[in-house]
Amino acid sequence: MKLVCVDCNKEYPAESFDYQCVCGGLFDIVHDTKHLDAEQLKRVFHDRLSERMTPYASGVWRYKELIFPELAEEFITTKYEGNTGLYSSELLQSYTGNRKVLLKAQSENPSGSFKDNGMTVAVSHGRSLGYKRFTCTSTGNTSSSLAMYASMAQGESYVFVPNKNISLNKVLQTLAYGARVISFDGTYDDGIRFYEQHSKELGLYICNSINPFRIEGQKSIVYEIAQYLNWNLPDWVVIPGGALSNVTALGKGLQDLKTLGFIEKVPRVALVQAEGASPFHQMVSKGRTQLIPEPHPYTRASALNIGNPPSWKKALRTLEETRGVTCSVTDQEILDAKALVDKSGIGCEPASAATVAGLRKLVSQQIIDKDETAVCILTGNMLKDTDALHEYHLGETSKGAFRNTIQSAELSLENIARLL
Ligand SMILES: N[C@@H](CCOP(=O)(O)O)C(=O)O
């Protein structure tokens, strides 16, 4: 295993771990895979599906050989993350217009978001280096996940959260898991900039996705989808984009599967951003090669409130390798799609529903054919943002097309029979 800079290609041994190259570029982790045999590994991964209460019962560590083969088991901090459902829904198929739509519910992870797939690896790696104090800046999902794993590892977590436009549920979850929460005036982007300058002096292990071990763990999301589908992926994978770690990991995971011979065909990737926080989509759709940061990102899908995504160069590589596309959707489109994901019984937080809204838009624009199949990655649980539920269903100013309001009635047989 070695670290390779995505900007200048300089290589470093994995033991000299850092978050950035001397040139300022982020690192990729590159494994030595020459000795790996796909057919043999498929059997190993299949056999591990019956593991219980061992690290290999985790939907991340099941794929340890492709993620972090060198890590000694004693350092693994796991809550058996991953193992999340892959669902189909006729309601959502008719909404998007596709022949087949699957939903990968990363919302079912132990802390309620896809961050757990990467965080188990980052915290385990930090432990192996002797760290006990972990940190991140976050709109709330990364912080909840970190706080949970740091406590499981009997360590401490220090998290920085913007003082506005984030979900109180997530901050409360982070506090409850025992993190020291520091609220600051600024955005996620300001928090990342602070770390880039001061991480060394603080002596904290950073668990944001500028840490390449987070990306290694998040690759397991697409490994799991592929394994459940007997190593045949749908035509498209649709994914929301904020910090862009998810699409980066998706692209890296797909390359692993293709290069090693697990899959024959790489699906195309559709990356969906919220209109008010869409610097990456702006760059791609305007044919630019440099990202222009959005100084005041705002979307009601608070997990996507990011104007300067650190992983944009890695994300661009995913698009290039998969003939990918991008689009943006409005907050109302996101919230209506979310109402249907919730009504389908699967449920998700607003950011996740950008995928369903984006798929519908791309089908209507005939960029995705209605006969093509798609999987949408749902990133967070519906209870991550209960204010969004309240505003949509009970809010006086709600414009929700799929509102479901509470009815009041006196408890008499006549009344109730009339309502049913
Ligand atoms: N929405 C994210 C933003 C943080 O991204 P990361 O990829 O650096 O962890 C959050 O939950 O904080």
The ligand as an SDF file (V2000), in Angstrom:
LIG
                    3D

 12 11  0  0  0  0  0  0  0  0999 V2000
  -22.1970   16.3890    4.7120 N   0  0  0  0  0  0  0  0  0  0  0  0
  -20.9490   16.0740    5.2870 C   0  0  0  0  0  0  0  0  0  0  0  0
  -19.8640   16.9970    4.9020 C   0  0  0  0  0  0  0  0  0  0  0  0
  -18.5470   16.4450    5.3750 C   0  0  0  0  0  0  0  0  0  0  0  0
  -17.9140   15.7570    4.4450 O   0  0  0  0  0  0  0  0  0  0  0  0
  -16.6540   14.8060    4.6310 P   0  0  0  0  0  0  0  0  0  0  0  0
  -16.7060   14.0370    3.3840 O   0  0  0  0  0  0  0  0  0  0  0  0
  -15.4620   15.6610    4.7770 O   0  0  0  0  0  0  0  0  0  0  0  0
  -16.8800   13.9780    5.8320 O   0  0  0  0  0  0  0  0  0  0  0  0
  -21.1050   15.9370    6.8120 C   0  0  0  0  0  0  0  0  0  0  0  0
  -21.8810   15.1240    7.2240 O   0  0  0  0  0  0  0  0  0  0  0  0
  -20.4630   16.6260    7.5750 O   0  0  0  0  0  0  0  0  0  0  0  0
  1  2  1  0
  2  3  1  0
  2 10  1  0
  3  4  1  0
  4  5  1  0
  5  6  1  0
  6  7  2  0
  6  8  1  0
  6  9  1  0
 10 11  2  0
 10 12  1  0
M  END
$$$$
